[in-house]
Amino acid sequence: MLIQSWSDPAKDESGPIRIFPAVPSEWKDVEFRDLRTEGAFLVSARREHGNTTWVHIKSLAGEPCLILTDIIGEVRAKGGRPFKLEKAAHGTYRIDLKKGEEVSLCSGSAKDP
């Protein structure tokens, strides 16, 4: 309900990490912290008034991260260095994370997460 991830053996990589893929519409305000995903990522996220407001990702292994989120508007990344978000599909972004790096994603119009 809160997060999904699995490997794609055909591509020899982790598939997209899905944020709040099956949260009931009645759950307007939800937050989770440091859930581990395929590819060795720790992910935290918050949903307020039914909208995802931010996602935080920490890489434990140093693999590229593919993330699917429903953050409204232009998604921006903030971290210890400038991160380039490569749009892979609608709502899906690829982020080049090195081992130990962390990045936060939020709407371009939102306050910092």
Secondary structure, DSSP 8 states (H G I E B T S, - for coil): --EE--EETTTTEE--EEESTT--TT--SEEEEEEEETTTEEEEEEEETTEEEEEEEEESS--EEEEE----SSEEEEESS----EEEETTEEEEE--TT-EEEEEETTS---
